[in-house]
Amino acid sequence: MKLTTVIFDMDGLLIDSEPLWGEAADETFKPYGFQLTPAQYATTTGMRTKEFVEAWFQHYKIDNRFLDIAIKDILDTVVHKVATKGKPMQGIEHIFNFFISRNFKIGLATSSGTPLIDVVVDKLGIRNHLHAIESAADLPFGKPHPQVYLNCAANLNSHPTECICFEDSFNGMIAAKAARMKCVVVPSAEDHQNVKFNAADLRLSSLQNFNELLMHTL
Protein backbone atom coordinates (compact mmCIF):
# COMPACT_ATOMS: atom_id res chain seq x y z
CA MET A 1 0.00 0.00 0.00
CA LYS A 2 1.26 3.47 -0.88
CA LEU A 3 2.60 5.56 2.00
CA THR A 4 0.43 8.63 2.53
CA THR A 5 0.93 9.47 6.19
CA VAL A 6 3.81 10.25 8.52
CA ILE A 7 3.56 10.05 12.31
CA PHE A 8 6.27 11.44 14.56
CA ASP A 9 7.19 10.63 18.12
CA MET A 10 8.15 13.75 20.07
CA ASP A 11 10.64 13.45 22.96
CA GLY A 12 14.15 12.72 21.77
CA LEU A 13 13.07 12.81 18.12
CA LEU A 14 11.76 16.32 17.46
CA ILE A 15 12.99 18.01 20.63
CA ASP A 16 16.22 17.27 22.50
CA SER A 17 14.35 16.60 25.71
CA GLU A 18 15.82 13.29 26.89
CA PRO A 19 18.70 14.96 28.80
CA LEU A 20 16.11 17.26 30.40
CA TRP A 21 13.96 14.27 31.39
CA GLY A 22 17.13 12.82 32.92
CA GLU A 23 17.76 16.01 34.89
CA ALA A 24 14.14 16.06 36.07
CA ALA A 25 14.37 12.41 37.12
CA ASP A 26 17.58 13.05 39.07
CA GLU A 27 16.04 16.03 40.89
CA THR A 28 12.81 14.17 41.61
CA PHE A 29 14.41 10.91 42.79
CA LYS A 30 17.21 12.47 44.87
CA PRO A 31 15.01 13.00 47.98
CA TYR A 32 14.10 9.30 47.81
CA GLY A 33 17.75 8.30 47.97
CA PHE A 34 18.56 7.05 44.48
CA GLN A 35 19.79 8.21 41.09
CA LEU A 36 19.51 6.34 37.80
CA THR A 37 22.56 5.42 35.77
CA PRO A 38 22.41 6.23 32.04
CA ALA A 39 22.00 2.51 31.35
CA GLN A 40 19.07 2.27 33.78
CA TYR A 41 17.43 5.36 32.34
CA ALA A 42 17.74 3.96 28.80
CA THR A 43 15.74 0.85 29.72
CA THR A 44 12.63 2.94 30.45
CA THR A 45 12.95 5.55 27.69
CA GLY A 46 9.64 5.93 25.85
CA MET A 47 7.52 4.93 28.84
CA ARG A 48 4.83 7.21 30.18
CA THR A 49 5.84 9.16 33.28
CA LYS A 50 3.53 7.19 35.57
CA GLU A 51 4.99 3.87 34.39
CA PHE A 52 8.52 5.25 34.55
CA VAL A 53 8.18 6.42 38.15
CA GLU A 54 6.29 3.27 39.21
CA ALA A 55 9.02 1.05 37.74
CA TRP A 56 11.84 2.73 39.62
CA PHE A 57 9.88 3.13 42.85
CA GLN A 58 9.23 -0.61 42.74
CA HIS A 59 12.88 -1.34 41.92
CA TYR A 60 14.14 0.76 44.83
CA LYS A 61 11.27 -0.23 47.13
CA ILE A 62 9.95 3.30 47.67
CA ASP A 63 6.56 3.61 49.38
CA ASN A 64 3.80 4.11 46.78
CA ARG A 65 2.16 6.80 48.90
CA PHE A 66 4.79 9.16 47.45
CA LEU A 67 4.06 8.08 43.87
CA ASP A 68 1.61 10.81 42.84
CA ILE A 69 3.82 13.52 44.32
CA ALA A 70 6.85 12.25 42.40
CA ILE A 71 4.90 11.99 39.13
CA LYS A 72 3.69 15.59 39.46
CA ASP A 73 7.17 16.81 40.40
CA ILE A 74 8.86 15.21 37.40
CA LEU A 75 6.18 16.43 34.97
CA ASP A 76 6.25 20.00 36.27
CA THR A 77 10.04 20.03 36.21
CA VAL A 78 10.41 18.70 32.68
CA VAL A 79 7.79 21.09 31.27
CA HIS A 80 9.71 24.01 32.79
CA LYS A 81 13.06 22.70 31.56
CA VAL A 82 11.84 22.08 28.00
CA ALA A 83 10.17 25.50 27.90
CA THR A 84 13.36 27.24 28.98
CA LYS A 85 16.15 25.01 27.59
CA GLY A 86 14.65 22.63 25.01
CA LYS A 87 16.28 22.67 21.57
CA PRO A 88 15.03 21.22 18.29
CA MET A 89 16.71 18.08 17.01
CA GLN A 90 18.77 18.35 13.84
CA GLY A 91 16.71 18.02 10.67
CA ILE A 92 13.31 19.20 11.92
CA GLU A 93 12.82 21.74 9.15
CA HIS A 94 14.07 19.29 6.52
CA ILE A 95 11.81 16.41 7.55
CA PHE A 96 8.66 18.53 7.80
CA ASN A 97 9.34 20.21 4.45
CA PHE A 98 9.98 16.80 2.89
CA PHE A 99 6.55 15.47 3.84
CA ILE A 100 4.66 18.76 3.40
CA SER A 101 5.94 19.02 -0.18
CA ARG A 102 4.62 15.51 -0.86
CA ASN A 103 1.19 16.28 0.62
CA PHE A 104 1.50 13.69 3.38
CA LYS A 105 -0.87 13.74 6.29
CA ILE A 106 1.20 14.49 9.39
CA GLY A 107 0.55 13.30 12.93
CA LEU A 108 2.19 13.29 16.34
CA ALA A 109 1.96 10.27 18.66
CA THR A 110 3.68 10.68 22.00
CA SER A 111 3.74 9.24 25.49
CA SER A 112 3.83 12.75 26.94
CA GLY A 113 0.77 14.63 28.19
CA THR A 114 -0.86 17.79 26.88
CA PRO A 115 1.14 20.36 28.93
CA LEU A 116 4.44 19.17 27.45
CA ILE A 117 2.97 18.63 23.97
CA ASP A 118 1.77 22.24 23.91
CA VAL A 119 5.17 23.56 24.97
CA VAL A 120 7.05 21.52 22.35
CA VAL A 121 4.65 22.05 19.45
CA ASP A 122 4.63 25.82 19.95
CA LYS A 123 8.37 26.02 20.64
CA LEU A 124 9.09 24.20 17.36
CA GLY A 125 6.42 26.13 15.44
CA ILE A 126 4.87 22.99 13.96
CA ARG A 127 1.29 23.21 15.21
CA ASN A 128 -0.10 24.34 11.85
CA HIS A 129 1.56 21.39 10.11
CA LEU A 130 0.07 18.71 12.37
CA HIS A 131 -3.22 17.20 11.25
CA ALA A 132 -3.57 15.05 14.39
CA ILE A 133 -1.98 14.95 17.85
CA GLU A 134 -2.38 11.87 20.03
CA SER A 135 -1.12 11.30 23.56
CA ALA A 136 -0.78 7.95 25.30
CA ALA A 137 -0.78 9.66 28.71
CA ASP A 138 -4.37 8.71 29.54
CA LEU A 139 -4.71 5.51 27.51
CA PRO A 140 -5.00 2.14 29.30
CA PHE A 141 -1.58 1.21 27.91
CA GLY A 142 1.33 3.27 26.64
CA LYS A 143 4.16 2.39 24.28
CA PRO A 144 5.24 -0.36 23.46
CA HIS A 145 1.49 -0.93 23.09
CA PRO A 146 0.45 0.32 19.62
CA GLN A 147 -2.77 2.09 20.64
CA VAL A 148 -1.46 5.65 20.44
CA TYR A 149 -0.27 5.01 16.87
CA LEU A 150 -3.51 3.32 15.88
CA ASN A 151 -5.49 6.22 17.34
CA CYS A 152 -3.38 8.72 15.43
CA ALA A 153 -3.85 6.84 12.14
CA ALA A 154 -7.61 6.65 12.72
CA ASN A 155 -7.71 10.38 13.45
CA LEU A 156 -5.90 10.99 10.17
CA ASN A 157 -8.29 8.65 8.34
CA SER A 158 -5.29 6.52 7.31
CA HIS A 159 -4.86 2.76 7.26
CA PRO A 160 -1.92 1.65 9.45
CA THR A 161 -0.08 0.23 6.44
CA GLU A 162 -0.16 3.67 4.81
CA CYS A 163 1.85 5.12 7.69
CA ILE A 164 5.54 5.69 8.24
CA CYS A 165 6.58 6.42 11.82
CA PHE A 166 9.70 8.12 13.12
CA GLU A 167 10.93 7.04 16.56
CA ASP A 168 14.02 7.30 18.72
CA SER A 169 13.27 4.71 21.41
CA PHE A 170 13.01 0.93 21.47
CA ASN A 171 9.55 1.04 23.12
CA GLY A 172 8.36 3.43 20.43
CA MET A 173 9.73 1.26 17.64
CA ILE A 174 7.92 -1.79 19.03
CA ALA A 175 4.69 0.22 19.25
CA ALA A 176 4.96 1.35 15.63
CA LYS A 177 5.78 -2.12 14.34
CA ALA A 178 2.96 -3.65 16.40
CA ALA A 179 0.63 -1.17 14.69
CA ARG A 180 1.82 -2.61 11.32
CA MET A 181 3.44 0.65 10.31
CA LYS A 182 6.82 1.29 8.73
CA CYS A 183 9.27 2.55 11.33
CA VAL A 184 12.35 4.72 10.90
CA VAL A 185 14.44 4.96 14.06
CA VAL A 186 16.81 7.79 14.93
CA PRO A 187 18.45 6.53 18.13
CA SER A 188 20.72 8.60 20.34
CA ALA A 189 24.39 8.60 19.28
CA GLU A 190 25.42 6.30 22.14
CA ASP A 191 22.66 3.82 21.29
CA HIS A 192 22.80 4.04 17.50
CA GLN A 193 24.49 0.67 16.87
CA ASN A 194 22.42 -1.27 19.40
CA VAL A 195 21.14 -4.51 17.84
CA LYS A 196 17.75 -3.98 19.50
CA PHE A 197 16.96 -1.50 16.70
CA ASN A 198 17.43 -4.14 13.99
CA ALA A 199 13.65 -4.62 13.87
CA ALA A 200 13.24 -1.12 12.42
CA ASP A 201 12.70 -0.68 8.70
CA LEU A 202 15.41 1.97 8.58
CA ARG A 203 17.93 3.43 11.01
CA LEU A 204 19.28 6.98 10.69
CA SER A 205 21.72 9.12 12.63
CA SER A 206 19.66 12.26 11.94
CA LEU A 207 16.30 13.30 10.51
CA GLN A 208 18.37 15.41 8.11
CA ASN A 209 19.52 12.23 6.34
CA PHE A 210 16.08 11.06 5.23
CA ASN A 211 15.45 11.38 1.50
CA GLU A 212 13.37 10.15 -1.44
CA LEU A 213 15.68 7.22 -2.19
CA LEU A 214 15.48 5.95 1.38
CA MET A 215 11.70 6.30 1.42
CA HIS A 216 11.49 4.06 -1.64
CA THR A 217 13.32 1.31 0.28
CA LEU A 218 10.55 1.09 2.85
Steps between C-alpha positions, in 0.01 A plus 500: 500500500626847412634709788283807553550584866788578733475480879771639725592419856596812695749470789851427381392509135369851434623669817823426687313433821647169618788667691241730660285201599817355653563819697138505618523135605821564695346798682177314572660174618780656708280553811409130483865400516581375151623616161472313171805408297485581127459128431207476743336809356531360146300189592189709573532761224169538316288400799231728634601695810269303729646168382853638516466617860311185606773278353782668688304540823435126489865427418626710791213401730368853554161531671224550240336769712763736355427392142255773397721771648803373308305474173379860533848622594669340200232622257507857630879503494537367147238739359692792652835369377378438144333842490819674608779277361350262242663504156375355172668186372706527183294467183160618625451754223625255237274212603185712525568668165564159344157367595311829456628526142368149432157577648531241776263505791707575810435381854664499841477198732672541834506356849509851645194688625337816369700757705830381352353446152380861494840632606688296238260553210498877550874520569572318172233693308345186352142522625361613164666205326351232726171349388465285814659490846460192718626443853534165674500671841141405583466180297471163679842407361791706373783412264608225418125443463396625153178677602631856480619436143176331401302790646711750309453312171124481558490873573681561172261266317800287397543124495794389719684358199492844337701645788869557555604573858812670630623392844809526716425241769474122506154511665381739231637283221319195639177701522527613138582153371218347706267748329619356163662826399838564342745626760808717457709524816737783587664374820727707721867500394603270786224252415514522121669163437293306753372176344161553666421748220547236229122452488459850355446544128771765488752646743635855468744714694294814431164604357707711260615182323156383389437532127292377206731207425480373857122535504479276194683225692223478757 
